[in-house]
């Protein structure tokens, strides 16, 4: 019976997708001109406009300043539209480079989130490039990467970072085995590797080989190996970015070598794991102390990238807020909602008995963590925007915008956040010659929104921002209007409507209604 229901859900989703496919996009065009928008570029420059942006096929060819705010634009100052060209009248809109999600898992079987669902949520939020840090394997990811590059599917451009050791039947136990795996991964076309930690000799060999091949790398320094190999060890060996924050407090230890684990701790107990992680920053060197400064300066000197993914742990400091986010009702699949719920099995579902004490500890953890990340940026270090969605009540696309808000809380200026979301991500990927700013010669990846995101990042959520009008009427403003990838215009709101259809189909097939954990009625 269960298999029959799952098959019915899949058929309903496929039918829903095929009905709406033609309404999502148009282009590319021999010429596309975006007219009269205010440009918020990814290089830290202040907004400028009105501008006309000329695109030919999938490349930006010209960015023209065509006037002044509040003054009629003279027609002879504007680029001419060629016969058969397409225009977007973007007066009053804001145009930004396409966003780069540096930590985007392409769904997962455990979550029941398939690529089409995930991709549309990402694209609906202006995310045109995604680095997948391990997933269902290099072959699965490379197939999607090729289809995205050909624009035969609705999807961001994909950068594949295979989980270290994926695809091997036997454990990697020697440096030479590590090097062999790295070479095979490169041969399959992957862009890099995602590590979770390993013995020092394994990490050293793998990172060295990967660097020789010119590939990049990321690491979630899991507690199982971090006592012997932390972030500083990785950076010295050639790691190009760290994920989350694991391994960084350990590099900042002064009076211990291991985390202060309770003696009944069990790593496989998810509440133990996340509860104690919320106490880690207090065990590290104090902000601006000699050791704190020394670690920071060394990482910056190594051109090391921090990808903090603040959002994915936010439920740890306010479970109620994350659980009740308004988009869950409309856009979260039943299978994903079940995965989020308290469980001893599902990763990140650590709400065995989560309460005030755990949340307060995590709030203090965030203060110290954010202090390091903000100062890292202030001293010239690279910080990027990554979401790690699909876990812990964080939904694809929506979580990325929340990450922007949390960087603002950490102390970033809104323009610094846009830079982190665009050019910094492109640099970390080694792809900044092609994406990251709206510059002639680069790929035509852009985001168009009808409200100023610098004033309110909530205007980028698919649900928009709540605003009270002069007539005392409550309205929603914003939400990405168009996402342009490779010169193809995607209707962001149509993509969200299709996601809603997919979720409605799944709910209909199951007779499902979202209920809060533990509530039967």
Secondary structure as UniProt FT lines:
FT   HELIX           2..20
FT   HELIX           21..23
FT   STRAND          25..26
FT   STRAND          32..40
FT   TURN            42..43
FT   STRAND          48..56
FT   TURN            57..58
FT   STRAND          59..65
FT   TURN            69..70
FT   HELIX           75..77
FT   TURN            83..84
FT   STRAND          86..89
FT   TURN            91..92
FT   STRAND          94..97
FT   STRAND          99..101
FT   TURN            109..112
FT   HELIX           115..124
FT   TURN            125..126
FT   STRAND          127..133
FT   HELIX           138..149
FT   TURN            150..151
FT   STRAND          157..163
FT   TURN            164..167
FT   HELIX           175..187
FT   TURN            188..189
FT   STRAND          192..195
FT   HELIX           200..212
FT   TURN            213..214
FT   STRAND          216..219
FT   TURN            223..228
FT   HELIX           231..237
FT   STRAND          241..243
FT   TURN            246..247
FT   HELIX           248..251
FT   TURN            263..264
FT   TURN            267..268
FT   HELIX           270..277
FT   TURN            278..279
FT   HELIX           281..283
FT   TURN            287..288
FT   HELIX           290..301
FT   TURN            302..303
FT   STRAND          305..307
FT   HELIX           310..313
FT   HELIX           314..317
FT   HELIX           319..323
FT   TURN            326..327
FT   HELIX           328..331
FT   HELIX           334..340
FT   TURN            347..348
FT   HELIX           356..378
FT   TURN            379..380
FT   STRAND          382..383
FT   TURN            392..393
FT   TURN            396..397
FT   HELIX           398..410
FT   HELIX           414..421
FT   HELIX           423..429
FT   TURN            432..434
FT   TURN            440..441
FT   STRAND          446..449
FT   TURN            453..455
FT   HELIX           457..460
FT   TURN            462..463
FT   STRAND          465..468
FT   TURN            470..471
FT   STRAND          474..477
FT   STRAND          480..485
FT   TURN            486..487
FT   STRAND          488..491
FT   HELIX           492..510
FT   TURN            517..518
//
